[in-house]
Amino acid sequence: MVDTERYRCPVCKASFRGANLCPRCGATLDPILRIIAEASALRAKAAQLVQSGHFEEARQAAARAQRYDATETGKNLLLLIQWYLKNTAMDSQTTEI
C-alpha cells in the first residue's frame, strides 16, 4: 500500500490515490510504483537474510532499498544490520588478541 501523503505525482504534485495514473494530470505513475515495490521487496529480502545469518548481504539489500525509497523502517533495518556487523567485527578482534 502506498502512503498517499508521502508520495506525490512528479508532474503536478498531487497525492497518489492508489491508481497507476495521476488523477489530476494523467501522468503515468508506473515507474514510481515499480521503484517503491522494488524497495519494499529488497527490505523484505534483507530481513530474511538477517534471519538466516547473512548480514553482509542483508546490509547490501537494505542499503539499496534505502537508495530507491528511503523509509523510517528501512533506516532502522539498515542501522540494526550495521550495528550487528560492527559489533561482531569488534568481538572477533577482541577474541584474536
ABEGO torsion letter per residue (X at the ends): XBBAAABBBAAAGBBBAGBABBAAAGBBAAAAAAAAAAAAAAAAAAAAAAAAGBAAAAAAAAAAAAAABBBAAAAAAAAAAAAAAAAAAAAAAAAAX
